């Protein structure tokens, strides 16, 4: 067995990258080679690279003499795996490769946009990044900030409102290392300001019409034993009334959840179990109460979303 064979069989975790069409050495008409940091050659076309990238256009500004039989080689800093992702993101005739991880997507987009200035891929690159909004909004926020995409950064910041970001309960987001402390502080400040407006929507109900309050149609209104009441609440137009204890339990729970995760689900099992364990004891509320609660949650969601939309993400990018 030769040394090179031995290398192939003893390092299964890092097999040598093999270029595929159209970047292998069979690439028809290729007139330049991009050599990756790990020494893999990609056969490409200067004209194609120049049309896509101002950086390559400047690099190839001095034409190679036609008489020179040697194809020039350009050393690049990307590994073969990332260079392949970078080229297959847009290169004509190249089958695209699925970018598996956010780390790979970040490296790919940084090379494409920040380093090689391939502007025309921005719409499709934003689309790719948005695919990760639900799974990892903090990482998407971090990458969007690096690429100075304020629209995607705001979408990611809004998505992060579903998480208890300031509770520090989960592991430190890996992509934090690619974000400045100032940028992360901006995200946390936005999260905190949104939490304040979201929690205030359930802590006080002056914004809500009395007829939309769950339990308002209870026929046991005058019987606090059949349907326990709590406090005196003020609603829109200075209407005042006590709340049913079961709806008050929901509001207390929701205020706690929203102060941690301002865009949390309002109909989570945990939250709904708070009123449902009490609601059944009233013969009237057990008939209509749940439906009234569901209708109120739609109004509450719209109120919270509207208030959150009024909060500015003070991002300096
Ligand atoms: Zn009742």
py3Dmol code that shows the C-alpha trace and the ligand (Angstrom):
import py3Dmol

protein = """\
ATOM      1  CA  UNK A   1       0.000   0.000   0.000  1.00  0.00           C
ATOM      2  CA  UNK A   2       1.405   3.435  -0.929  1.00  0.00           C
ATOM      3  CA  UNK A   3       1.544   6.371   1.498  1.00  0.00           C
ATOM      4  CA  UNK A   4      -1.268   8.123  -0.278  1.00  0.00           C
ATOM      5  CA  UNK A   5      -3.457   5.014  -0.088  1.00  0.00           C
ATOM      6  CA  UNK A   6      -2.648   4.790   3.604  1.00  0.00           C
ATOM      7  CA  UNK A   7      -3.739   8.419   4.123  1.00  0.00           C
ATOM      8  CA  UNK A   8      -7.060   7.698   2.504  1.00  0.00           C
ATOM      9  CA  UNK A   9      -7.794   4.670   4.666  1.00  0.00           C
ATOM     10  CA  UNK A  10      -6.573   5.947   8.017  1.00  0.00           C
ATOM     11  CA  UNK A  11      -8.333   9.306   8.016  1.00  0.00           C
ATOM     12  CA  UNK A  12     -11.979   8.465   7.341  1.00  0.00           C
ATOM     13  CA  UNK A  13     -13.206  11.538   9.248  1.00  0.00           C
ATOM     14  CA  UNK A  14     -11.548  13.943   6.814  1.00  0.00           C
ATOM     15  CA  UNK A  15     -11.531  12.343   3.378  1.00  0.00           C
ATOM     16  CA  UNK A  16      -9.789  14.282   0.648  1.00  0.00           C
ATOM     17  CA  UNK A  17     -12.302  16.432  -1.193  1.00  0.00           C
ATOM     18  CA  UNK A  18     -12.949  15.405  -4.771  1.00  0.00           C
ATOM     19  CA  UNK A  19     -14.165  18.074  -7.157  1.00  0.00           C
ATOM     20  CA  UNK A  20     -17.197  17.265  -9.262  1.00  0.00           C
ATOM     21  CA  UNK A  21     -18.378  18.589 -12.605  1.00  0.00           C
ATOM     22  CA  UNK A  22     -18.106  21.290 -13.789  1.00  0.00           C
ATOM     23  CA  UNK A  23     -15.094  22.069 -11.556  1.00  0.00           C
ATOM     24  CA  UNK A  24     -13.114  18.890 -12.111  1.00  0.00           C
ATOM     25  CA  UNK A  25     -10.253  18.926 -14.563  1.00  0.00           C
ATOM     26  CA  UNK A  26     -12.613  17.891 -17.333  1.00  0.00           C
ATOM     27  CA  UNK A  27     -14.211  21.331 -17.140  1.00  0.00           C
ATOM     28  CA  UNK A  28     -14.584  22.388 -20.755  1.00  0.00           C
ATOM     29  CA  UNK A  29     -12.879  25.671 -21.566  1.00  0.00           C
ATOM     30  CA  UNK A  30     -11.755  26.379 -18.014  1.00  0.00           C
ATOM     31  CA  UNK A  31      -9.075  29.064 -18.070  1.00  0.00           C
ATOM     32  CA  UNK A  32      -8.238  29.531 -14.397  1.00  0.00           C
ATOM     33  CA  UNK A  33      -7.843  27.298 -11.367  1.00  0.00           C
ATOM     34  CA  UNK A  34      -8.995  28.276  -7.879  1.00  0.00           C
ATOM     35  CA  UNK A  35      -6.873  26.349  -5.380  1.00  0.00           C
ATOM     36  CA  UNK A  36      -8.511  25.883  -1.975  1.00  0.00           C
ATOM     37  CA  UNK A  37      -6.668  26.252   1.340  1.00  0.00           C
ATOM     38  CA  UNK A  38      -6.461  22.457   1.537  1.00  0.00           C
ATOM     39  CA  UNK A  39      -4.936  22.208  -1.927  1.00  0.00           C
ATOM     40  CA  UNK A  40      -7.902  21.168  -4.076  1.00  0.00           C
ATOM     41  CA  UNK A  41      -8.130  22.625  -7.591  1.00  0.00           C
ATOM     42  CA  UNK A  42     -11.388  23.977  -9.005  1.00  0.00           C
ATOM     43  CA  UNK A  43     -11.353  24.558 -12.767  1.00  0.00           C
ATOM     44  CA  UNK A  44     -13.425  27.628 -13.570  1.00  0.00           C
ATOM     45  CA  UNK A  45     -13.955  30.301 -16.190  1.00  0.00           C
ATOM     46  CA  UNK A  46     -12.510  33.797 -15.754  1.00  0.00           C
ATOM     47  CA  UNK A  47     -15.346  35.422 -17.679  1.00  0.00           C
ATOM     48  CA  UNK A  48     -18.010  33.808 -15.481  1.00  0.00           C
ATOM     49  CA  UNK A  49     -16.210  34.793 -12.278  1.00  0.00           C
ATOM     50  CA  UNK A  50     -15.608  38.336 -13.566  1.00  0.00           C
ATOM     51  CA  UNK A  51     -19.258  38.851 -14.483  1.00  0.00           C
ATOM     52  CA  UNK A  52     -20.387  37.732 -11.015  1.00  0.00           C
ATOM     53  CA  UNK A  53     -17.707  39.248  -8.802  1.00  0.00           C
ATOM     54  CA  UNK A  54     -16.029  42.645  -8.896  1.00  0.00           C
ATOM     55  CA  UNK A  55     -13.181  41.137  -6.895  1.00  0.00           C
ATOM     56  CA  UNK A  56     -12.461  38.521  -9.559  1.00  0.00           C
ATOM     57  CA  UNK A  57     -13.032  41.105 -12.283  1.00  0.00           C
ATOM     58  CA  UNK A  58     -10.231  43.239 -10.814  1.00  0.00           C
ATOM     59  CA  UNK A  59      -8.068  40.171 -10.295  1.00  0.00           C
ATOM     60  CA  UNK A  60      -8.377  39.158 -13.942  1.00  0.00           C
ATOM     61  CA  UNK A  61      -8.028  42.707 -15.290  1.00  0.00           C
ATOM     62  CA  UNK A  62      -4.700  41.779 -16.861  1.00  0.00           C
ATOM     63  CA  UNK A  63      -5.457  39.157 -19.512  1.00  0.00           C
ATOM     64  CA  UNK A  64      -3.331  36.029 -19.760  1.00  0.00           C
ATOM     65  CA  UNK A  65      -1.525  35.803 -23.106  1.00  0.00           C
ATOM     66  CA  UNK A  66      -3.357  33.349 -25.385  1.00  0.00           C
ATOM     67  CA  UNK A  67      -0.028  31.758 -26.199  1.00  0.00           C
ATOM     68  CA  UNK A  68       0.561  30.733 -22.563  1.00  0.00           C
ATOM     69  CA  UNK A  69      -0.426  27.049 -22.327  1.00  0.00           C
ATOM     70  CA  UNK A  70      -0.396  27.035 -18.521  1.00  0.00           C
ATOM     71  CA  UNK A  71      -3.733  27.715 -16.841  1.00  0.00           C
ATOM     72  CA  UNK A  72      -3.070  30.222 -14.038  1.00  0.00           C
ATOM     73  CA  UNK A  73      -3.812  29.218 -10.466  1.00  0.00           C
ATOM     74  CA  UNK A  74      -5.315  31.518  -7.838  1.00  0.00           C
ATOM     75  CA  UNK A  75      -4.844  30.509  -4.216  1.00  0.00           C
ATOM     76  CA  UNK A  76      -7.940  31.245  -2.113  1.00  0.00           C
ATOM     77  CA  UNK A  77      -8.411  31.001   1.650  1.00  0.00           C
ATOM     78  CA  UNK A  78     -11.579  28.885   1.641  1.00  0.00           C
ATOM     79  CA  UNK A  79     -11.434  25.137   2.226  1.00  0.00           C
ATOM     80  CA  UNK A  80     -12.504  22.951  -0.698  1.00  0.00           C
ATOM     81  CA  UNK A  81     -15.778  22.107   1.039  1.00  0.00           C
ATOM     82  CA  UNK A  82     -16.685  25.799   1.484  1.00  0.00           C
ATOM     83  CA  UNK A  83     -15.362  26.830  -1.944  1.00  0.00           C
ATOM     84  CA  UNK A  84     -17.563  24.154  -3.501  1.00  0.00           C
ATOM     85  CA  UNK A  85     -20.603  25.565  -1.604  1.00  0.00           C
ATOM     86  CA  UNK A  86     -19.652  29.109  -2.630  1.00  0.00           C
ATOM     87  CA  UNK A  87     -19.408  28.234  -6.329  1.00  0.00           C
ATOM     88  CA  UNK A  88     -22.428  25.923  -6.438  1.00  0.00           C
ATOM     89  CA  UNK A  89     -24.564  28.664  -4.893  1.00  0.00           C
ATOM     90  CA  UNK A  90     -24.682  30.417  -8.264  1.00  0.00           C
ATOM     91  CA  UNK A  91     -22.239  29.034 -10.883  1.00  0.00           C
ATOM     92  CA  UNK A  92     -23.975  28.311 -14.241  1.00  0.00           C
ATOM     93  CA  UNK A  93     -24.327  24.592 -14.915  1.00  0.00           C
ATOM     94  CA  UNK A  94     -23.262  23.575 -11.386  1.00  0.00           C
ATOM     95  CA  UNK A  95     -25.695  21.438  -9.436  1.00  0.00           C
ATOM     96  CA  UNK A  96     -26.372  23.295  -6.152  1.00  0.00           C
ATOM     97  CA  UNK A  97     -25.292  21.619  -2.921  1.00  0.00           C
ATOM     98  CA  UNK A  98     -27.564  21.725   0.112  1.00  0.00           C
ATOM     99  CA  UNK A  99     -25.864  23.772   2.819  1.00  0.00           C
ATOM    100  CA  UNK A 100     -26.345  21.544   5.840  1.00  0.00           C
ATOM    101  CA  UNK A 101     -25.489  23.739   8.813  1.00  0.00           C
ATOM    102  CA  UNK A 102     -25.770  27.388   9.796  1.00  0.00           C
ATOM    103  CA  UNK A 103     -22.003  27.496  10.302  1.00  0.00           C
ATOM    104  CA  UNK A 104     -21.495  26.409   6.688  1.00  0.00           C
ATOM    105  CA  UNK A 105     -24.137  28.853   5.490  1.00  0.00           C
ATOM    106  CA  UNK A 106     -22.447  31.695   7.393  1.00  0.00           C
ATOM    107  CA  UNK A 107     -19.033  30.845   5.921  1.00  0.00           C
ATOM    108  CA  UNK A 108     -20.530  30.509   2.444  1.00  0.00           C
ATOM    109  CA  UNK A 109     -22.429  33.790   2.565  1.00  0.00           C
ATOM    110  CA  UNK A 110     -19.518  35.700   4.091  1.00  0.00           C
ATOM    111  CA  UNK A 111     -17.234  34.516   1.292  1.00  0.00           C
ATOM    112  CA  UNK A 112     -19.818  35.165  -1.417  1.00  0.00           C
ATOM    113  CA  UNK A 113     -20.973  38.572  -0.270  1.00  0.00           C
ATOM    114  CA  UNK A 114     -18.400  40.098   2.081  1.00  0.00           C
ATOM    115  CA  UNK A 115     -15.293  38.804   0.350  1.00  0.00           C
ATOM    116  CA  UNK A 116     -16.102  38.240  -3.331  1.00  0.00           C
ATOM    117  CA  UNK A 117     -18.899  40.828  -3.593  1.00  0.00           C
ATOM    118  CA  UNK A 118     -21.265  38.603  -5.588  1.00  0.00           C
ATOM    119  CA  UNK A 119     -24.202  40.988  -5.313  1.00  0.00           C
ATOM    120  CA  UNK A 120     -26.762  39.236  -7.476  1.00  0.00           C
ATOM    121  CA  UNK A 121     -27.060  36.284  -5.076  1.00  0.00           C
ATOM    122  CA  UNK A 122     -28.330  38.489  -2.209  1.00  0.00           C
ATOM    123  CA  UNK A 123     -32.078  37.745  -2.726  1.00  0.00           C
ATOM    124  CA  UNK A 124     -31.541  33.959  -2.877  1.00  0.00           C
ATOM    125  CA  UNK A 125     -29.004  34.142  -0.030  1.00  0.00           C
ATOM    126  CA  UNK A 126     -31.527  35.963   2.167  1.00  0.00           C
ATOM    127  CA  UNK A 127     -34.091  33.292   1.326  1.00  0.00           C
ATOM    128  CA  UNK A 128     -31.658  30.562   2.401  1.00  0.00           C
ATOM    129  CA  UNK A 129     -30.929  32.334   5.673  1.00  0.00           C
ATOM    130  CA  UNK A 130     -34.642  32.871   6.377  1.00  0.00           C
ATOM    131  CA  UNK A 131     -35.141  29.088   6.249  1.00  0.00           C
ATOM    132  CA  UNK A 132     -33.404  28.972   9.666  1.00  0.00           C
ATOM    133  CA  UNK A 133     -35.472  31.713  11.316  1.00  0.00           C
ATOM    134  CA  UNK A 134     -37.682  29.355  13.292  1.00  0.00           C
ATOM    135  CA  UNK A 135     -34.890  26.981  14.349  1.00  0.00           C
ATOM    136  CA  UNK A 136     -32.232  29.452  15.433  1.00  0.00           C
ATOM    137  CA  UNK A 137     -33.297  33.110  15.285  1.00  0.00           C
ATOM    138  CA  UNK A 138     -30.296  34.333  17.308  1.00  0.00           C
ATOM    139  CA  UNK A 139     -27.875  32.762  14.829  1.00  0.00           C
ATOM    140  CA  UNK A 140     -29.811  34.206  11.895  1.00  0.00           C
ATOM    141  CA  UNK A 141     -29.750  37.604  13.632  1.00  0.00           C
ATOM    142  CA  UNK A 142     -26.000  37.332  14.082  1.00  0.00           C
ATOM    143  CA  UNK A 143     -25.373  36.396  10.446  1.00  0.00           C
ATOM    144  CA  UNK A 144     -27.782  39.048   9.125  1.00  0.00           C
ATOM    145  CA  UNK A 145     -25.985  41.703  11.179  1.00  0.00           C
ATOM    146  CA  UNK A 146     -22.607  40.628   9.797  1.00  0.00           C
ATOM    147  CA  UNK A 147     -23.983  40.900   6.279  1.00  0.00           C
ATOM    148  CA  UNK A 148     -25.694  44.205   7.153  1.00  0.00           C
ATOM    149  CA  UNK A 149     -29.127  42.865   6.199  1.00  0.00           C
ATOM    150  CA  UNK A 150     -31.342  44.926   8.495  1.00  0.00           C
ATOM    151  CA  UNK A 151     -34.579  43.430   7.116  1.00  0.00           C
ATOM    152  CA  UNK A 152     -33.558  39.852   7.958  1.00  0.00           C
ATOM    153  CA  UNK A 153     -32.069  40.981  11.293  1.00  0.00           C
ATOM    154  CA  UNK A 154     -35.424  42.496  12.304  1.00  0.00           C
ATOM    155  CA  UNK A 155     -37.295  39.329  11.277  1.00  0.00           C
ATOM    156  CA  UNK A 156     -34.860  37.270  13.366  1.00  0.00           C
ATOM    157  CA  UNK A 157     -35.154  39.630  16.338  1.00  0.00           C
ATOM    158  CA  UNK A 158     -38.944  39.289  16.174  1.00  0.00           C
ATOM    159  CA  UNK A 159     -38.665  35.505  15.985  1.00  0.00           C
ATOM    160  CA  UNK A 160     -36.378  35.564  19.044  1.00  0.00           C
ATOM    161  CA  UNK A 161     -39.289  37.058  21.026  1.00  0.00           C
ATOM    162  CA  UNK A 162     -40.733  33.522  21.183  1.00  0.00           C
ATOM    163  CA  UNK A 163     -37.732  32.501  23.303  1.00  0.00           C
ATOM    164  CA  UNK A 164     -36.918  33.386  26.922  1.00  0.00           C
ATOM    165  CA  UNK A 165     -33.717  34.986  25.669  1.00  0.00           C
ATOM    166  CA  UNK A 166     -33.003  36.966  28.827  1.00  0.00           C
ATOM    167  CA  UNK A 167     -33.626  34.017  31.156  1.00  0.00           C
ATOM    168  CA  UNK A 168     -30.288  32.450  30.158  1.00  0.00           C
ATOM    169  CA  UNK A 169     -31.848  29.019  30.503  1.00  0.00           C
ATOM    170  CA  UNK A 170     -30.497  27.515  27.305  1.00  0.00           C
ATOM    171  CA  UNK A 171     -26.927  27.022  26.149  1.00  0.00           C
ATOM    172  CA  UNK A 172     -25.042  30.042  24.881  1.00  0.00           C
ATOM    173  CA  UNK A 173     -25.875  30.436  21.163  1.00  0.00           C
ATOM    174  CA  UNK A 174     -22.850  29.272  19.152  1.00  0.00           C
ATOM    175  CA  UNK A 175     -23.120  32.104  16.673  1.00  0.00           C
ATOM    176  CA  UNK A 176     -22.597  34.666  19.441  1.00  0.00           C
ATOM    177  CA  UNK A 177     -18.892  34.541  18.714  1.00  0.00           C
ATOM    178  CA  UNK A 178     -19.617  36.201  15.366  1.00  0.00           C
ATOM    179  CA  UNK A 179     -21.605  39.066  16.900  1.00  0.00           C
ATOM    180  CA  UNK A 180     -20.269  42.089  18.805  1.00  0.00           C
ATOM    181  CA  UNK A 181     -21.322  42.631  22.404  1.00  0.00           C
ATOM    182  CA  UNK A 182     -22.958  45.885  21.276  1.00  0.00           C
ATOM    183  CA  UNK A 183     -25.089  44.066  18.698  1.00  0.00           C
ATOM    184  CA  UNK A 184     -26.144  41.373  21.184  1.00  0.00           C
ATOM    185  CA  UNK A 185     -27.010  44.068  23.726  1.00  0.00           C
ATOM    186  CA  UNK A 186     -29.216  45.700  21.092  1.00  0.00           C
ATOM    187  CA  UNK A 187     -31.055  42.396  20.623  1.00  0.00           C
ATOM    188  CA  UNK A 188     -31.523  41.917  24.384  1.00  0.00           C
ATOM    189  CA  UNK A 189     -32.697  45.517  24.791  1.00  0.00           C
ATOM    190  CA  UNK A 190     -35.264  45.045  22.011  1.00  0.00           C
ATOM    191  CA  UNK A 191     -36.378  41.790  23.633  1.00  0.00           C
ATOM    192  CA  UNK A 192     -36.759  43.539  26.989  1.00  0.00           C
ATOM    193  CA  UNK A 193     -38.746  46.486  25.591  1.00  0.00           C
ATOM    194  CA  UNK A 194     -41.076  44.107  23.726  1.00  0.00           C
ATOM    195  CA  UNK A 195     -41.525  42.066  26.919  1.00  0.00           C
ATOM    196  CA  UNK A 196     -42.622  45.167  28.803  1.00  0.00           C
ATOM    197  CA  UNK A 197     -45.379  46.042  26.301  1.00  0.00           C
ATOM    198  CA  UNK A 198     -46.481  42.411  25.917  1.00  0.00           C
ATOM    199  CA  UNK A 199     -46.759  41.785  29.658  1.00  0.00           C
ATOM    200  CA  UNK A 200     -48.553  45.085  30.239  1.00  0.00           C
ATOM    201  CA  UNK A 201     -51.335  43.904  27.889  1.00  0.00           C
ATOM    202  CA  UNK A 202     -52.319  41.181  30.378  1.00  0.00           C
ATOM    203  CA  UNK A 203     -51.379  43.038  33.574  1.00  0.00           C
ATOM    204  CA  UNK A 204     -53.979  45.747  32.863  1.00  0.00           C
ATOM    205  CA  UNK A 205     -57.027  45.677  30.574  1.00  0.00           C
ATOM    206  CA  UNK A 206     -57.858  49.329  29.939  1.00  0.00           C
ATOM    207  CA  UNK A 207     -57.288  48.635  26.247  1.00  0.00           C
ATOM    208  CA  UNK A 208     -59.982  45.888  26.106  1.00  0.00           C
ATOM    209  CA  UNK A 209     -63.715  46.255  25.666  1.00  0.00           C
ATOM    210  CA  UNK A 210     -65.688  44.875  28.592  1.00  0.00           C
ATOM    211  CA  UNK A 211     -67.918  42.762  26.340  1.00  0.00           C
ATOM    212  CA  UNK A 212     -64.849  40.884  25.013  1.00  0.00           C
ATOM    213  CA  UNK A 213     -63.720  39.797  28.497  1.00  0.00           C
ATOM    214  CA  UNK A 214     -64.169  36.032  29.069  1.00  0.00           C
ATOM    215  CA  UNK A 215     -66.805  35.322  31.725  1.00  0.00           C
ATOM    216  CA  UNK A 216     -68.675  38.573  31.133  1.00  0.00           C
ATOM    217  CA  UNK A 217     -71.833  36.636  30.179  1.00  0.00           C
ATOM    218  CA  UNK A 218     -71.708  34.355  33.214  1.00  0.00           C
ATOM    219  CA  UNK A 219     -75.229  33.920  34.658  1.00  0.00           C
ATOM    220  CA  UNK A 220     -73.747  33.331  38.111  1.00  0.00           C
ATOM    221  CA  UNK A 221     -72.516  36.906  38.145  1.00  0.00           C
ATOM    222  CA  UNK A 222     -74.223  37.659  41.458  1.00  0.00           C
ATOM    223  CA  UNK A 223     -73.116  34.399  43.075  1.00  0.00           C
ATOM    224  CA  UNK A 224     -69.420  34.537  43.993  1.00  0.00           C
ATOM    225  CA  UNK A 225     -69.595  31.049  45.477  1.00  0.00           C
ATOM    226  CA  UNK A 226     -70.829  29.472  42.230  1.00  0.00           C
ATOM    227  CA  UNK A 227     -68.348  31.563  40.182  1.00  0.00           C
ATOM    228  CA  UNK A 228     -65.573  33.121  42.299  1.00  0.00           C
ATOM    229  CA  UNK A 229     -64.477  36.644  41.365  1.00  0.00           C
ATOM    230  CA  UNK A 230     -61.312  38.569  41.954  1.00  0.00           C
ATOM    231  CA  UNK A 231     -60.439  42.262  42.124  1.00  0.00           C
ATOM    232  CA  UNK A 232     -61.899  45.237  40.323  1.00  0.00           C
ATOM    233  CA  UNK A 233     -60.537  45.750  36.831  1.00  0.00           C
ATOM    234  CA  UNK A 234     -60.894  48.751  34.582  1.00  0.00           C
ATOM    235  CA  UNK A 235     -61.647  48.239  30.903  1.00  0.00           C
ATOM    236  CA  UNK A 236     -61.977  50.596  27.953  1.00  0.00           C
ATOM    237  CA  UNK A 237     -64.255  53.609  28.457  1.00  0.00           C
ATOM    238  CA  UNK A 238     -63.619  53.369  32.223  1.00  0.00           C
ATOM    239  CA  UNK A 239     -65.918  50.390  32.644  1.00  0.00           C
ATOM    240  CA  UNK A 240     -65.156  48.533  35.871  1.00  0.00           C
ATOM    241  CA  UNK A 241     -65.945  44.985  36.950  1.00  0.00           C
ATOM    242  CA  UNK A 242     -64.410  42.087  38.880  1.00  0.00           C
ATOM    243  CA  UNK A 243     -62.919  39.264  36.805  1.00  0.00           C
ATOM    244  CA  UNK A 244     -63.849  35.623  37.078  1.00  0.00           C
ATOM    245  CA  UNK A 245     -61.165  33.888  39.111  1.00  0.00           C
ATOM    246  CA  UNK A 246     -60.470  31.472  36.261  1.00  0.00           C
ATOM    247  CA  UNK A 247     -59.767  34.241  33.740  1.00  0.00           C
ATOM    248  CA  UNK A 248     -57.675  36.093  36.296  1.00  0.00           C
ATOM    249  CA  UNK A 249     -55.583  32.926  36.702  1.00  0.00           C
ATOM    250  CA  UNK A 250     -54.992  32.919  32.952  1.00  0.00           C
ATOM    251  CA  UNK A 251     -53.943  36.581  32.949  1.00  0.00           C
ATOM    252  CA  UNK A 252     -51.510  36.093  35.846  1.00  0.00           C
ATOM    253  CA  UNK A 253     -49.887  33.152  34.057  1.00  0.00           C
ATOM    254  CA  UNK A 254     -49.751  34.990  30.741  1.00  0.00           C
ATOM    255  CA  UNK A 255     -48.140  38.074  32.302  1.00  0.00           C
ATOM    256  CA  UNK A 256     -45.352  35.881  33.671  1.00  0.00           C
ATOM    257  CA  UNK A 257     -44.800  34.079  30.368  1.00  0.00           C
ATOM    258  CA  UNK A 258     -44.917  37.241  28.231  1.00  0.00           C
ATOM    259  CA  UNK A 259     -42.433  39.052  30.458  1.00  0.00           C
ATOM    260  CA  UNK A 260     -39.959  36.285  29.598  1.00  0.00           C
ATOM    261  CA  UNK A 261     -40.996  35.473  25.996  1.00  0.00           C
ATOM    262  CA  UNK A 262     -42.971  38.404  24.562  1.00  0.00           C
ATOM    263  CA  UNK A 263     -44.165  36.491  21.487  1.00  0.00           C
ATOM    264  CA  UNK A 264     -44.871  33.229  23.314  1.00  0.00           C
ATOM    265  CA  UNK A 265     -47.939  31.187  22.330  1.00  0.00           C
ATOM    266  CA  UNK A 266     -50.973  32.430  24.213  1.00  0.00           C
ATOM    267  CA  UNK A 267     -52.749  29.079  23.863  1.00  0.00           C
ATOM    268  CA  UNK A 268     -50.004  26.794  25.150  1.00  0.00           C
ATOM    269  CA  UNK A 269     -51.108  23.809  27.213  1.00  0.00           C
ATOM    270  CA  UNK A 270     -49.362  25.243  30.264  1.00  0.00           C
ATOM    271  CA  UNK A 271     -51.220  28.551  30.036  1.00  0.00           C
ATOM    272  CA  UNK A 272     -54.627  27.083  29.175  1.00  0.00           C
ATOM    273  CA  UNK A 273     -54.465  24.603  32.026  1.00  0.00           C
ATOM    274  CA  UNK A 274     -54.527  27.529  34.501  1.00  0.00           C
ATOM    275  CA  UNK A 275     -58.124  28.649  33.745  1.00  0.00           C
ATOM    276  CA  UNK A 276     -59.431  25.234  32.711  1.00  0.00           C
ATOM    277  CA  UNK A 277     -58.840  23.704  36.136  1.00  0.00           C
ATOM    278  CA  UNK A 278     -61.093  26.413  37.693  1.00  0.00           C
ATOM    279  CA  UNK A 279     -63.563  27.152  34.900  1.00  0.00           C
ATOM    280  CA  UNK A 280     -65.447  23.835  35.195  1.00  0.00           C
ATOM    281  CA  UNK A 281     -66.759  24.639  38.669  1.00  0.00           C
ATOM    282  CA  UNK A 282     -69.148  27.310  37.308  1.00  0.00           C
ATOM    283  CA  UNK A 283     -72.224  25.890  35.574  1.00  0.00           C
ATOM    284  CA  UNK A 284     -72.425  28.915  33.267  1.00  0.00           C
ATOM    285  CA  UNK A 285     -68.733  29.510  32.427  1.00  0.00           C
ATOM    286  CA  UNK A 286     -68.137  25.839  31.688  1.00  0.00           C
ATOM    287  CA  UNK A 287     -70.564  26.189  28.726  1.00  0.00           C
ATOM    288  CA  UNK A 288     -69.227  29.341  27.020  1.00  0.00           C
ATOM    289  CA  UNK A 289     -66.068  30.262  28.914  1.00  0.00           C
ATOM    290  CA  UNK A 290     -63.545  28.382  26.806  1.00  0.00           C
ATOM    291  CA  UNK A 291     -64.880  29.794  23.537  1.00  0.00           C
ATOM    292  CA  UNK A 292     -64.904  33.292  25.024  1.00  0.00           C
ATOM    293  CA  UNK A 293     -61.311  32.786  26.136  1.00  0.00           C
ATOM    294  CA  UNK A 294     -60.260  31.656  22.631  1.00  0.00           C
ATOM    295  CA  UNK A 295     -61.923  34.704  21.082  1.00  0.00           C
ATOM    296  CA  UNK A 296     -60.214  36.974  23.604  1.00  0.00           C
ATOM    297  CA  UNK A 297     -56.809  35.424  22.840  1.00  0.00           C
ATOM    298  CA  UNK A 298     -57.163  36.465  19.192  1.00  0.00           C
ATOM    299  CA  UNK A 299     -57.846  40.061  20.294  1.00  0.00           C
ATOM    300  CA  UNK A 300     -54.967  39.882  22.788  1.00  0.00           C
ATOM    301  CA  UNK A 301     -52.575  38.552  20.113  1.00  0.00           C
ATOM    302  CA  UNK A 302     -53.442  41.431  17.786  1.00  0.00           C
ATOM    303  CA  UNK A 303     -52.982  43.931  20.627  1.00  0.00           C
ATOM    304  CA  UNK A 304     -49.562  42.512  21.576  1.00  0.00           C
ATOM    305  CA  UNK A 305     -48.380  42.232  17.958  1.00  0.00           C
ATOM    306  CA  UNK A 306     -49.395  45.826  17.316  1.00  0.00           C
ATOM    307  CA  UNK A 307     -47.573  47.063  20.417  1.00  0.00           C
ATOM    308  CA  UNK A 308     -44.457  45.028  19.550  1.00  0.00           C
ATOM    309  CA  UNK A 309     -44.467  46.447  16.026  1.00  0.00           C
ATOM    310  CA  UNK A 310     -44.201  49.912  17.542  1.00  0.00           C
ATOM    311  CA  UNK A 311     -40.900  48.986  19.223  1.00  0.00           C
ATOM    312  CA  UNK A 312     -37.837  49.946  17.210  1.00  0.00           C
ATOM    313  CA  UNK A 313     -34.838  47.656  16.838  1.00  0.00           C
ATOM    314  CA  UNK A 314     -32.033  50.196  17.248  1.00  0.00           C
ATOM    315  CA  UNK A 315     -29.543  48.447  15.023  1.00  0.00           C
ATOM    316  CA  UNK A 316     -26.641  50.497  13.729  1.00  0.00           C
ATOM    317  CA  UNK A 317     -25.765  48.563  10.576  1.00  0.00           C
TER     318      UNK A 317
END
"""
ligand_1 = """\
1
ZN
Zn -69.054 31.819 35.757
"""
view = py3Dmol.view(width=600, height=400)
view.addModel(protein, "pdb")
view.setStyle({"model": 0}, {"cartoon": {"style": "trace"}})
view.addModel(ligand_1, "xyz")
view.setStyle({"model": 1}, {"stick": {}})
view.zoomTo()
view.show()
